[in-house]
Amino acid sequence: MRIHCLQHVPFEGPAAIANWASARGHQMTLTRLYAGERLPGVEDFDWLLIMGGPMNIYQEKQYPWLKTEKAYIDQALIAGKTLLGICLGAQLLADRLGSQVYAGAEREIGWWPLSLTEAGRQSELFGELDEPLQAYHWHGDTFDLPAGSVSLASSTACAQQAFLYNHRVLGLQFHFEVTPESMERLIEQCGEEILPGSYVQSVEQMLATPQATFDRLHESLYRLLDGLSAVDGSV
């Protein structure tokens, strides 16, 4: 399977998703949008992976490539590709599916549990995941559930944590892919966002996360990605 990744900043790459792809023998290519790299044709990949970033989807003046990226996502949707959006990537998917993206009532940074919706518990993708699932978050914006989508998970701070559209477009507001190394890079690059809040952990709390927490998260990530591969016929 051919996976193409859209990366918005140097410090938010595919992380554990790249490990999964390598373990399963899938090919992964990358476009660094922040560096002005050229996008491939949509016929050149099976999955489009859209990563996170500190920018907002509506900051097209500061980040002109956002407009190009949105049109590219539209092309992939029309072509019937499988799309997976993480954090900013999920917000971009929601936007392209006609939903509103806006500042949430609470910033959510650190490790906070997810609860599955009833549809999530019944779904092929999320039904086998542990609940509550301790997941890593770093976001201030949120979105309304796109029309025609199914809400799969929520958290206390954010109603829309995961949605599925047309069986092959999956948006995850949280960071399923985070590793100790990628978490440390986020803290280093975006530490000014760690301000007191009801759902904001301290740097010390985050850096004290045991390896077992990451291991459990990645076990769930692998099950989810294997399930998505099976649903869309890639395996």
C-alpha positions, 0 to 999 in steps of 0.5 A, spaced: 500 500 500 502 507 498 501 512 503 502 519 502 503 524 508 502 531 508 507 534 514 505 542 516 511 543 520 518 539 521 516 537 528 510 533 527 511 527 522 508 521 522 511 518 528 508 511 530 504 511 524 511 510 520 513 505 524 506 501 523 507 502 515 514 499 516 512 493 520 506 492 515 511 493 509 507 499 506 510 504 502 510 511 505 512 518 502 512 525 504 510 532 502 513 537 507 508 543 505 512 548 510 518 547 505 514 548 499 515 541 496 511 539 490 505 535 491 504 528 487 498 526 483 492 523 487 493 517 483 500 516 486 497 514 493 492 509 496 492 513 503 493 520 504 495 522 511 494 529 514 498 531 520 498 536 525 501 543 526 500 549 530 497 553 525 489 554 524 486 552 518 483 559 516 490 562 517 491 562 509 495 569 509 500 566 514 500 559 510 499 560 503 500 553 502 493 551 506 489 553 500 493 548 495 492 543 501 485 544 501 484 543 494 488 537 494 484 534 499 478 535 495 481 531 489 483 525 494 476 525 496 473 525 489 478 520 487 475 515 493 482 515 497 482 513 504 484 519 508 486 519 515 487 526 519 490 527 525 489 534 529 489 539 524 489 534 519 482 532 522 480 539 522 482 540 515 477 534 513 472 537 517 472 543 513 473 540 506 466 536 508 463 542 509 463 543 517 465 549 521 472 549 525 472 554 531 476 555 537 474 550 543 471 552 549 477 549 552 484 547 550 486 540 551 494 539 552 496 532 555 494 525 556 486 525 557 481 519 556 477 518 551 470 515 551 467 511 545 460 513 543 455 508 542 456 508 534 464 507 536 463 501 540 459 498 535 464 500 529 469 495 526 474 500 527 473 503 534 469 497 537 475 493 539 479 499 542 480 499 550 475 504 553 477 509 556 483 510 552 488 514 555 490 519 549 495 524 547 492 531 546 494 538 543 489 543 540 485 549 542 480 548 536 475 544 534 469 542 529 462 540 528 461 533 526 461 533 518 454 531 515 454 524 513 459 522 518 459 518 524 462 520 531 466 515 534 469 518 540 469 524 545 473 527 551 470 531 557 473 537 554 472 536 546 465 533 543 468 531 537 475 526 538 474 522 532 469 521 526 468 517 520 465 519 513 464 514 508 467 508 511 474 511 509 475 518 511 477 518 518 478 524 523 482 524 529 482 530 533 487 526 538 494 524 537 494 516 536 501 517 533 505 520 539 512 517 541 516 520 547 520 523 542 515 526 538 512 529 544 518 532 547 519 536 540 512 538 541 513 541 548 520 544 545 517 547 539 510 549 542 511 550 550 508 557 550 501 554 549 502 550 556 498 555 560 494 553 566 487 550 564 482 545 566 485 540 561 492 542 560 497 538 563 504 541 566 511 539 562 513 535 568 507 531 568 507 530 560 515 528 561 513 523 566 509 519 562 511 511 562 513 508 556 507 503 558 502 508 556 505 509 549 505 502 548 498 501 550 496 507 545 500 504 539 497 497 540 490 501 539 493 505 533 496 498 530 489 495 531 485 501 528 490 502 522 489 494 521 482 495 521 482 501 516 486 497 511 481 491 512 475 496 511 478 499 505 481 493 501 488 495 502 490 488 505 
